[in-house]
Amino acid sequence: MAAAIHILVLIGLVVTAGAVFYFRDLLAATICLGAFSLLLALEFYILQAPDVAIAEAGIGAALTSAIYIIAIRGTKRKEDLDE
């Protein structure tokens, strides 16, 4: 059972990493990056490193995603500048 969860988390990591590069919308890519960080935190927890998992969830998923979203909201899209 634990091996199946481990494999599913690894597949999720690969899928979310690919989705970050697939999406052209920066907000969607940022959300995928946050999901990637949460899955990575889960992987660290499965590998019995709970302190690293907490740091990854707090900094990687929450703080970094929030900073990226604030930065995206502070910029204008190229389509908006052309009008």
N, C-alpha and C positions, 0 to 999 in steps of 0.2 A: 504494500500500500504506500509506504513512504517513497519507494522508488518511482511509483507512478506519479505522485505529486511532484517529485523532483523533476521528472521529465516534462510534465506539463508546464512547470514554471520556466524551465529552460526554453521550451517551445514558445511560450509567451514572451520571453525576453527577445528571441529572434524576431518574432512577428512585430512587436512594438518598435524594435530598432529599425526594421524595414519600413514601418509605417511613418516613422519620423522623417525619413528621406523621401517617402512617396508623396506625402501631403505638401501642397504648395502654399496652403494657408498657414501662416506662422502660428496662429492661435491653436489650430488643430495639431500642429507638430509639437507645440509646447505641452499640450495635454497628453500626447503620446509619450513625450519625454518624462512627464510626471508618472505616468503609468509604468514606464520602464523602470524608473527609480523605485517605485513601490514593489514591483516584482523582484528587483535586485535586493531590496531589503528583506523580502520573504525568502529569497535564496540564501542570504546570509544567516537568517534565522534557522533555516533547515540545516545549514552547515554548522550549527551550534556556535554561532558568534552573535549573541543577542546584543551586545554593546555596539558592534559595528552595524547591525540591522537598525537599531534605534537611531544612530547617527545618520545613516543613509536615508531613513524615512523622514527624519526631521529636516535635514539640510538638503539632501538630494531631491526629494519629492516635494516637500512643502516650500521651503525657503527659495530654492533656485527657481521653481516654477512660478512662484509669486513675483520674483524679480523680473523674470522674462515677460510675464503678462503685463506688469507695470510698464516695462520698456516698450512693449508692442503697442500698448494704449497711448503712449506718449509720442508715437511717430505717426506719420501720415502714409497712406497707401499711395503707390505710384498712380493708380487710376484716379484718385482724388486730386492729385496735383495737376493732371492733364486737363481738367475741366476749367 
